[in-house]
Amino acid sequence: MSVQARKYTVIMILSFGTPAAGVATLALGLPSLAALAAYAAAVGLNERFGAALRAALLIGWVAHAIAIGVDIAGIGSNVVVARFGFAPALSVTLWLVLAVYVVESRFVPLPGARRTLALLGIVVVVLAWLFPGELRPQVASRWAPLHWVLGIASYGLFGAAVLHAAMLSRAERQMRPATVAAAGAMKGMPLLRLERLTFRFVAAGFVVLSAALLLGAWFANPWRWDHKTVFSMLGWVVFAALLGGRRAFGWRGPAATRWVYAGAALLLLAYVGSRFVLEVLLHRAPAA
């Protein structure tokens, strides 16, 4: 690797790529294996063992963070550059959603989410191991890393919004039998609080996504209307319409949560979808 390339090294998030051989490889892979084991334990535990389930999920989250940190630092790697791709992006997105859950669950009940998040944790860790992404030795602009960080942060915020929207939909379905006994027996976060949290995450994600798009448009030379840009803009329009409709017309309920799902799906297609096609189906190195 040339000295010039080293000057443009990007310390970017992640991957579980194989850095070294023998004992070093095993040692560096231990955080990922620990995350998998803890997430698997959280999936297998019954909801009756709430304390053990929470502990397993927390251990998985911490081990997941260490594994990501090892990749950011490039420990044990034969090259200085970091990797990035669709699977690492999913890995960090879910880790951010888990971070929200770990903090929030200490103050308010979030029933039914633990096992689902643990199962998704297993999926993203394995995916990032199988598809560690492309080496990124250079960047088009010094602002590109900030653009990427903001983009991934918006993914995490919208992922948290989707999690809360799913719990909101579930709670609303449980209310439909409409008997007083069933309503009184329900446990968990009140619907109005769930709804407020959902839209707070949507609003925060919209602000961060807007900043990421503006920054990307600023340093992009030339501007490209590729799949990533088109789907990102469509997702931005959906979330802008949702927030505007809620403010002007009081949108809420199942119709509003469908807008959340639609916007998140468009953003997923924008970055993760386009890179999956390039990296896995077409075996081409994506542009920055």
ZIGIHU-V734975 format. One record per residue. N is the residue number from 1. RES is the residue in three letters. D_CENTER is the distance of its C-alpha to the mean C-alpha in Angstrom with 1 decimal. Layout:
n:N res:RES d_center:D_CENTER
n:N res:RES d_center:D_CENTER
//
This chain:
n:1 res:MET d_center:31.5
n:2 res:SER d_center:33.4
n:3 res:VAL d_center:33.7
n:4 res:GLN d_center:32.6
n:5 res:ALA d_center:29.3
n:6 res:ARG d_center:28.8
n:7 res:LYS d_center:29.2
n:8 res:TYR d_center:26.2
n:9 res:THR d_center:23.9
n:10 res:VAL d_center:20.3
n:11 res:ILE d_center:18.7
n:12 res:MET d_center:15.2
n:13 res:ILE d_center:12.2
n:14 res:LEU d_center:12.6
n:15 res:SER d_center:13.8
n:16 res:PHE d_center:16.0
n:17 res:GLY d_center:18.9
n:18 res:THR d_center:22.4
n:19 res:PRO d_center:24.0
n:20 res:ALA d_center:27.4
n:21 res:ALA d_center:29.8
n:22 res:GLY d_center:31.4
n:23 res:VAL d_center:30.9
n:24 res:ALA d_center:28.7
n:25 res:THR d_center:26.2
n:26 res:LEU d_center:26.3
n:27 res:ALA d_center:26.0
n:28 res:LEU d_center:22.9
n:29 res:GLY d_center:21.3
n:30 res:LEU d_center:22.1
n:31 res:PRO d_center:18.9
n:32 res:SER d_center:17.0
n:33 res:LEU d_center:19.8
n:34 res:ALA d_center:19.8
n:35 res:ALA d_center:16.1
n:36 res:LEU d_center:17.0
n:37 res:ALA d_center:20.2
n:38 res:ALA d_center:18.9
n:39 res:TYR d_center:16.2
n:40 res:ALA d_center:19.1
n:41 res:ALA d_center:21.4
n:42 res:ALA d_center:19.1
n:43 res:VAL d_center:19.1
n:44 res:GLY d_center:22.9
n:45 res:LEU d_center:23.9
n:46 res:ASN d_center:25.5
n:47 res:GLU d_center:24.5
n:48 res:ARG d_center:28.0
n:49 res:PHE d_center:26.9
n:50 res:GLY d_center:24.4
n:51 res:ALA d_center:25.0
n:52 res:ALA d_center:24.5
n:53 res:LEU d_center:21.3
n:54 res:ARG d_center:19.8
n:55 res:ALA d_center:21.1
n:56 res:ALA d_center:19.7
n:57 res:LEU d_center:16.2
n:58 res:LEU d_center:16.7
n:59 res:ILE d_center:18.2
n:60 res:GLY d_center:15.4
n:61 res:TRP d_center:12.9
n:62 res:VAL d_center:15.6
n:63 res:ALA d_center:16.4
n:64 res:HIS d_center:12.8
n:65 res:ALA d_center:13.0
n:66 res:ILE d_center:16.4
n:67 res:ALA d_center:15.6
n:68 res:ILE d_center:13.2
n:69 res:GLY d_center:16.0
n:70 res:VAL d_center:18.6
n:71 res:ASP d_center:17.0
n:72 res:ILE d_center:16.7
n:73 res:ALA d_center:20.4
n:74 res:GLY d_center:21.5
n:75 res:ILE d_center:23.5
n:76 res:GLY d_center:25.8
n:77 res:SER d_center:25.0
n:78 res:ASN d_center:28.0
n:79 res:VAL d_center:26.6
n:80 res:VAL d_center:25.3
n:81 res:VAL d_center:22.5
n:82 res:ALA d_center:18.9
n:83 res:ARG d_center:16.8
n:84 res:PHE d_center:13.9
n:85 res:GLY d_center:12.9
n:86 res:PHE d_center:10.8
n:87 res:ALA d_center:10.2
n:88 res:PRO d_center:9.4
n:89 res:ALA d_center:6.8
n:90 res:LEU d_center:5.2
n:91 res:SER d_center:6.3
n:92 res:VAL d_center:5.3
n:93 res:THR d_center:1.5
n:94 res:LEU d_center:3.7
n:95 res:TRP d_center:6.2
n:96 res:LEU d_center:5.8
n:97 res:VAL d_center:6.0
n:98 res:LEU d_center:8.7
n:99 res:ALA d_center:10.2
n:100 res:VAL d_center:10.8
n:101 res:TYR d_center:12.3
n:102 res:VAL d_center:14.4
n:103 res:VAL d_center:15.9
n:104 res:GLU d_center:16.4
n:105 res:SER d_center:17.9
n:106 res:ARG d_center:20.6
n:107 res:PHE d_center:22.0
n:108 res:VAL d_center:21.5
n:109 res:PRO d_center:21.4
n:110 res:LEU d_center:18.4
n:111 res:PRO d_center:20.2
n:112 res:GLY d_center:18.9
n:113 res:ALA d_center:15.2
n:114 res:ARG d_center:15.7
n:115 res:ARG d_center:16.6
n:116 res:THR d_center:14.1
n:117 res:LEU d_center:11.2
n:118 res:ALA d_center:13.4
n:119 res:LEU d_center:14.0
n:120 res:LEU d_center:10.4
n:121 res:GLY d_center:10.3
n:122 res:ILE d_center:13.5
n:123 res:VAL d_center:12.3
n:124 res:VAL d_center:9.5
n:125 res:VAL d_center:12.0
n:126 res:VAL d_center:14.8
n:127 res:LEU d_center:13.3
n:128 res:ALA d_center:12.6
n:129 res:TRP d_center:16.1
n:130 res:LEU d_center:17.6
n:131 res:PHE d_center:16.1
n:132 res:PRO d_center:15.8
n:133 res:GLY d_center:15.9
n:134 res:GLU d_center:18.7
n:135 res:LEU d_center:20.6
n:136 res:ARG d_center:20.4
n:137 res:PRO d_center:23.7
n:138 res:GLN d_center:24.2
n:139 res:VAL d_center:22.7
n:140 res:ALA d_center:24.4
n:141 res:SER d_center:24.4
n:142 res:ARG d_center:24.0
n:143 res:TRP d_center:21.6
n:144 res:ALA d_center:19.2
n:145 res:PRO d_center:17.1
n:146 res:LEU d_center:16.7
n:147 res:HIS d_center:15.7
n:148 res:TRP d_center:12.9
n:149 res:VAL d_center:11.8
n:150 res:LEU d_center:12.0
n:151 res:GLY d_center:10.2
n:152 res:ILE d_center:7.0
n:153 res:ALA d_center:7.8
n:154 res:SER d_center:8.4
n:155 res:TYR d_center:5.2
n:156 res:GLY d_center:4.2
n:157 res:LEU d_center:7.8
n:158 res:PHE d_center:8.1
n:159 res:GLY d_center:5.8
n:160 res:ALA d_center:8.3
n:161 res:ALA d_center:11.0
n:162 res:VAL d_center:10.6
n:163 res:LEU d_center:10.9
n:164 res:HIS d_center:13.9
n:165 res:ALA d_center:15.3
n:166 res:ALA d_center:15.4
n:167 res:MET d_center:17.3
n:168 res:LEU d_center:19.4
n:169 res:SER d_center:20.4
n:170 res:ARG d_center:21.3
n:171 res:ALA d_center:23.4
n:172 res:GLU d_center:25.1
n:173 res:ARG d_center:26.0
n:174 res:GLN d_center:27.5
n:175 res:MET d_center:29.6
n:176 res:ARG d_center:31.2
n:177 res:PRO d_center:34.0
n:178 res:ALA d_center:35.1
n:179 res:THR d_center:37.4
n:180 res:VAL d_center:37.8
n:181 res:ALA d_center:37.6
n:182 res:ALA d_center:34.2
n:183 res:ALA d_center:32.9
n:184 res:GLY d_center:34.3
n:185 res:ALA d_center:33.0
n:186 res:MET d_center:29.3
n:187 res:LYS d_center:27.3
n:188 res:GLY d_center:24.1
n:189 res:MET d_center:22.9
n:190 res:PRO d_center:25.2
n:191 res:LEU d_center:24.2
n:192 res:LEU d_center:24.8
n:193 res:ARG d_center:22.6
n:194 res:LEU d_center:19.7
n:195 res:GLU d_center:20.3
n:196 res:ARG d_center:20.6
n:197 res:LEU d_center:17.3
n:198 res:THR d_center:15.6
n:199 res:PHE d_center:17.3
n:200 res:ARG d_center:16.8
n:201 res:PHE d_center:13.0
n:202 res:VAL d_center:13.8
n:203 res:ALA d_center:16.4
n:204 res:ALA d_center:14.4
n:205 res:GLY d_center:11.7
n:206 res:PHE d_center:14.7
n:207 res:VAL d_center:16.5
n:208 res:VAL d_center:13.8
n:209 res:LEU d_center:13.4
n:210 res:SER d_center:17.2
n:211 res:ALA d_center:17.6
n:212 res:ALA d_center:15.5
n:213 res:LEU d_center:17.6
n:214 res:LEU d_center:20.8
n:215 res:LEU d_center:20.3
n:216 res:GLY d_center:19.6
n:217 res:ALA d_center:22.7
n:218 res:TRP d_center:24.7
n:219 res:PHE d_center:24.5
n:220 res:ALA d_center:24.3
n:221 res:ASN d_center:27.7
n:222 res:PRO d_center:28.4
n:223 res:TRP d_center:26.0
n:224 res:ARG d_center:24.8
n:225 res:TRP d_center:24.1
n:226 res:ASP d_center:22.1
n:227 res:HIS d_center:19.7
n:228 res:LYS d_center:16.7
n:229 res:THR d_center:18.7
n:230 res:VAL d_center:20.0
n:231 res:PHE d_center:16.9
n:232 res:SER d_center:15.3
n:233 res:MET d_center:18.6
n:234 res:LEU d_center:18.8
n:235 res:GLY d_center:15.5
n:236 res:TRP d_center:16.8
n:237 res:VAL d_center:20.1
n:238 res:VAL d_center:18.8
n:239 res:PHE d_center:17.1
n:240 res:ALA d_center:20.3
n:241 res:ALA d_center:22.5
n:242 res:LEU d_center:20.8
n:243 res:LEU d_center:21.2
n:244 res:GLY d_center:24.6
n:245 res:GLY d_center:25.7
n:246 res:ARG d_center:24.7
n:247 res:ARG d_center:26.7
n:248 res:ALA d_center:29.6
n:249 res:PHE d_center:29.9
n:250 res:GLY d_center:28.1
n:251 res:TRP d_center:25.7
n:252 res:ARG d_center:24.3
n:253 res:GLY d_center:24.1
n:254 res:PRO d_center:23.0
n:255 res:ALA d_center:23.5
n:256 res:ALA d_center:21.1
n:257 res:THR d_center:18.3
n:258 res:ARG d_center:18.9
n:259 res:TRP d_center:18.4
n:260 res:VAL d_center:14.9
n:261 res:TYR d_center:14.1
n:262 res:ALA d_center:15.9
n:263 res:GLY d_center:14.2
n:264 res:ALA d_center:10.7
n:265 res:ALA d_center:12.3
n:266 res:LEU d_center:14.0
n:267 res:LEU d_center:11.0
n:268 res:LEU d_center:9.6
n:269 res:LEU d_center:13.2
n:270 res:ALA d_center:13.5
n:271 res:TYR d_center:11.6
n:272 res:VAL d_center:10.4
n:273 res:GLY d_center:13.5
n:274 res:SER d_center:15.9
n:275 res:ARG d_center:15.1
n:276 res:PHE d_center:15.3
n:277 res:VAL d_center:18.7
n:278 res:LEU d_center:19.9
n:279 res:GLU d_center:18.9
n:280 res:VAL d_center:19.6
n:281 res:LEU d_center:22.1
n:282 res:LEU d_center:23.9
n:283 res:HIS d_center:23.6
n:284 res:ARG d_center:23.6
n:285 res:ALA d_center:22.0
n:286 res:PRO d_center:20.0
n:287 res:ALA d_center:21.0
n:288 res:ALA d_center:19.2
//
